[in-house]
């Protein structure tokens, strides 16, 4: 694990590689979390997180599903959606002078019986949204909307 000083250097100097999860329930709604940390603080956003050094994609999928939604999802259940880039003017450290750049691998997952009544690390709460609600809400971050926009 990187020290905070090393991680600051990485965020200042290079893009981060992450996975975003488009989690769909059997009613056809998608899970979004109200973010409590930067970047995208205060916005509704799909769950996800960065891939760690020496972590395979399969390991990252398992870890992120467990951390983000409290349920480890088999990597074989993930369907690849595409590659996206996110550019933010701020960073998680609240330091001036640099933003955050992500290269995001987006995956969709269908889930059933997901319990969301527990504390979460980076979200004040979670809520299910229809595709239309995602695209029409001013509270959903533009980068999350991009996953659901017609192509």
BASE-164065 format. One record per residue (C-alpha): x negated, y negated, z; residue in one letter; residue number from 0. Coordinates in nm, 2 decimals, padded with zeros to 4 digits, always signed. Example, Ala and Ser with C-alpha at 12.3 -4.5 7.8 and 13.67 -1.06 7.14 Angstrom:
<sites>
+--------+--------+--------+---+-----+
!     c1 !     c2 !     c3 ! r !   k !
+--------+--------+--------+---+-----+
! -01.23 ! +00.45 ! +00.78 ! A !   0 !
! -01.37 ! +00.11 ! +00.71 ! S !   1 !
+--------+--------+--------+---+-----+
</sites>
This chain:
<sites>
+--------+--------+--------+---+-----+
!     c1 !     c2 !     c3 ! r !   k !
+--------+--------+--------+---+-----+
! +00.00 ! +00.00 ! +00.00 ! X !   0 !
! -00.13 ! -00.35 ! -00.09 ! X !   1 !
! -00.20 ! -00.61 ! +00.18 ! X !   2 !
! +00.01 ! -00.92 ! +00.15 ! X !   3 !
! -00.28 ! -01.12 ! +00.02 ! X !   4 !
! -00.35 ! -00.86 ! -00.25 ! X !   5 !
! +00.02 ! -00.85 ! -00.34 ! X !   6 !
! +00.03 ! -01.23 ! -00.37 ! X !   7 !
! -00.26 ! -01.21 ! -00.61 ! X !   8 !
! -00.08 ! -00.95 ! -00.82 ! X !   9 !
! +00.24 ! -01.15 ! -00.84 ! X !  10 !
! +00.05 ! -01.46 ! -00.93 ! X !  11 !
! -00.16 ! -01.28 ! -01.19 ! X !  12 !
! +00.03 ! -01.00 ! -01.35 ! X !  13 !
! +00.38 ! -00.87 ! -01.43 ! X !  14 !
! +00.54 ! -00.62 ! -01.20 ! X !  15 !
! +00.70 ! -00.31 ! -01.34 ! X !  16 !
! +01.03 ! -00.22 ! -01.19 ! X !  17 !
! +01.34 ! -00.01 ! -01.22 ! X !  18 !
! +01.70 ! -00.15 ! -01.22 ! X !  19 !
! +01.99 ! +00.08 ! -01.15 ! X !  20 !
! +02.32 ! +00.04 ! -01.32 ! X !  21 !
! +02.53 ! +00.25 ! -01.08 ! X !  22 !
! +02.88 ! +00.34 ! -01.20 ! X !  23 !
! +03.16 ! +00.49 ! -01.00 ! X !  24 !
! +03.43 ! +00.72 ! -01.15 ! X !  25 !
! +03.66 ! +00.41 ! -01.17 ! X !  26 !
! +03.42 ! +00.26 ! -01.42 ! X !  27 !
! +03.29 ! -00.01 ! -01.18 ! X !  28 !
! +02.93 ! -00.11 ! -01.13 ! X !  29 !
! +02.75 ! -00.16 ! -00.80 ! X !  30 !
! +02.60 ! -00.50 ! -00.73 ! X !  31 !
! +02.43 ! -00.63 ! -00.42 ! X !  32 !
! +02.42 ! -00.99 ! -00.28 ! X !  33 !
! +02.04 ! -01.05 ! -00.26 ! X !  34 !
! +01.89 ! -01.19 ! +00.06 ! X !  35 !
! +01.53 ! -01.24 ! -00.07 ! X !  36 !
! +01.36 ! -01.41 ! -00.36 ! X !  37 !
! +01.36 ! -01.39 ! -00.65 ! X !  38 !
! +01.73 ! -01.42 ! -00.72 ! X !  39 !
! +01.82 ! -01.49 ! -00.36 ! X !  40 !
! +02.20 ! -01.55 ! -00.32 ! X !  41 !
! +02.29 ! -01.39 ! -00.65 ! X !  42 !
! +02.48 ! -01.07 ! -00.71 ! X !  43 !
! +02.23 ! -00.83 ! -00.87 ! X !  44 !
! +02.20 ! -00.46 ! -00.96 ! X !  45 !
! +02.00 ! -00.25 ! -00.72 ! X !  46 !
! +01.64 ! -00.17 ! -00.81 ! X !  47 !
! +01.28 ! -00.23 ! -00.72 ! X !  48 !
! +00.93 ! -00.21 ! -00.83 ! X !  49 !
! +00.73 ! +00.10 ! -00.91 ! X !  50 !
! +00.44 ! +00.15 ! -00.68 ! X !  51 !
! +00.08 ! +00.22 ! -00.77 ! X !  52 !
! +00.03 ! +00.60 ! -00.85 ! X !  53 !
! +00.40 ! +00.66 ! -00.83 ! X !  54 !
! +00.55 ! +00.85 ! -01.12 ! X !  55 !
! +00.88 ! +00.73 ! -01.28 ! X !  56 !
! +01.05 ! +01.04 ! -01.13 ! X !  57 !
! +00.92 ! +00.96 ! -00.78 ! X !  58 !
! +01.02 ! +00.60 ! -00.82 ! X !  59 !
! +01.38 ! +00.69 ! -00.92 ! X !  60 !
! +01.42 ! +00.91 ! -00.61 ! X !  61 !
! +01.27 ! +00.66 ! -00.38 ! X !  62 !
! +01.46 ! +00.36 ! -00.51 ! X !  63 !
! +01.79 ! +00.53 ! -00.51 ! X !  64 !
! +01.74 ! +00.64 ! -00.15 ! X !  65 !
! +01.62 ! +00.29 ! -00.04 ! X !  66 !
! +01.88 ! +00.09 ! -00.24 ! X !  67 !
! +02.19 ! +00.30 ! -00.19 ! X !  68 !
! +02.11 ! +00.55 ! +00.08 ! X !  69 !
! +02.14 ! +00.85 ! -00.15 ! X !  70 !
! +01.85 ! +01.02 ! -00.33 ! X !  71 !
! +01.96 ! +01.08 ! -00.69 ! X !  72 !
! +01.80 ! +01.34 ! -00.90 ! X !  73 !
! +01.58 ! +01.18 ! -01.17 ! X !  74 !
! +01.75 ! +01.40 ! -01.43 ! X !  75 !
! +02.08 ! +01.21 ! -01.36 ! X !  76 !
! +01.94 ! +00.88 ! -01.49 ! X !  77 !
! +02.01 ! +00.77 ! -01.84 ! X !  78 !
! +01.76 ! +00.52 ! -02.00 ! X !  79 !
! +01.93 ! +00.19 ! -02.10 ! X !  80 !
! +01.63 ! -00.02 ! -02.22 ! X !  81 !
! +01.34 ! -00.24 ! -02.14 ! X !  82 !
! +01.40 ! -00.60 ! -02.02 ! X !  83 !
! +01.19 ! -00.89 ! -01.90 ! X !  84 !
! +01.27 ! -01.11 ! -01.60 ! X !  85 !
! +01.10 ! -01.45 ! -01.54 ! X !  86 !
! +01.17 ! -01.62 ! -01.21 ! X !  87 !
! +01.04 ! -01.97 ! -01.11 ! X !  88 !
! +00.99 ! -01.85 ! -00.75 ! X !  89 !
! +00.84 ! -01.56 ! -00.56 ! X !  90 !
! +00.92 ! -01.35 ! -00.25 ! X !  91 !
! +00.64 ! -01.53 ! -00.05 ! X !  92 !
! +00.80 ! -01.87 ! -00.09 ! X !  93 !
! +00.47 ! -02.01 ! -00.21 ! X !  94 !
! +00.45 ! -02.30 ! -00.45 ! X !  95 !
! +00.27 ! -02.28 ! -00.79 ! X !  96 !
! +00.38 ! -01.95 ! -00.94 ! X !  97 !
! +00.68 ! -01.75 ! -01.02 ! X !  98 !
! +00.75 ! -01.38 ! -01.07 ! X !  99 !
! +00.74 ! -01.18 ! -01.39 ! X ! 100 !
! +00.90 ! -00.83 ! -01.41 ! X ! 101 !
! +00.90 ! -00.58 ! -01.69 ! X ! 102 !
! +01.22 ! -00.38 ! -01.61 ! X ! 103 !
! +01.31 ! -00.03 ! -01.70 ! X ! 104 !
! +01.69 ! -00.01 ! -01.67 ! X ! 105 !
! +01.87 ! +00.32 ! -01.61 ! X ! 106 !
! +02.24 ! +00.40 ! -01.56 ! X ! 107 !
! +02.36 ! +00.65 ! -01.31 ! X ! 108 !
! +02.72 ! +00.78 ! -01.24 ! X ! 109 !
! +02.79 ! +00.84 ! -00.87 ! X ! 110 !
! +03.08 ! +00.96 ! -00.66 ! X ! 111 !
! +03.15 ! +00.92 ! -00.29 ! X ! 112 !
! +02.89 ! +00.66 ! -00.22 ! X ! 113 !
! +02.91 ! +00.51 ! +00.13 ! X ! 114 !
! +02.81 ! +00.15 ! +00.16 ! X ! 115 !
! +02.87 ! +00.09 ! +00.53 ! X ! 116 !
! +02.51 ! +00.07 ! +00.65 ! X ! 117 !
! +02.25 ! -00.20 ! +00.67 ! X ! 118 !
! +02.04 ! -00.27 ! +00.36 ! X ! 119 !
! +01.69 ! -00.41 ! +00.33 ! X ! 120 !
! +01.74 ! -00.66 ! +00.05 ! X ! 121 !
! +02.12 ! -00.71 ! +00.02 ! X ! 122 !
! +02.37 ! -00.88 ! +00.26 ! X ! 123 !
! +02.63 ! -00.65 ! +00.12 ! X ! 124 !
! +02.73 ! -00.44 ! -00.18 ! X ! 125 !
! +03.05 ! -00.46 ! -00.40 ! X ! 126 !
! +03.19 ! -00.28 ! -00.70 ! X ! 127 !
! +03.25 ! -00.50 ! -01.01 ! X ! 128 !
! +03.41 ! -00.42 ! -01.34 ! X ! 129 !
! +03.21 ! -00.50 ! -01.65 ! X ! 130 !
! +03.44 ! -00.79 ! -01.72 ! X ! 131 !
! +03.40 ! -00.93 ! -01.37 ! X ! 132 !
! +03.02 ! -00.91 ! -01.40 ! X ! 133 !
! +03.02 ! -01.10 ! -01.73 ! X ! 134 !
! +03.27 ! -01.36 ! -01.62 ! X ! 135 !
! +03.13 ! -01.44 ! -01.27 ! X ! 136 !
! +02.91 ! -01.74 ! -01.20 ! X ! 137 !
! +02.78 ! -01.56 ! -00.89 ! X ! 138 !
! +02.63 ! -01.27 ! -01.09 ! X ! 139 !
! +02.27 ! -01.34 ! -01.20 ! X ! 140 !
! +02.21 ! -01.38 ! -01.57 ! X ! 141 !
! +01.96 ! -01.10 ! -01.57 ! X ! 142 !
! +02.21 ! -00.85 ! -01.43 ! X ! 143 !
! +02.47 ! -00.98 ! -01.68 ! X ! 144 !
! +02.23 ! -00.90 ! -01.97 ! X ! 145 !
! +02.26 ! -00.53 ! -01.89 ! X ! 146 !
! +02.64 ! -00.54 ! -01.96 ! X ! 147 !
! +02.66 ! -00.79 ! -02.25 ! X ! 148 !
! +02.77 ! -00.66 ! -02.58 ! X ! 149 !
! +02.48 ! -00.57 ! -02.81 ! X ! 150 !
+--------+--------+--------+---+-----+
</sites>
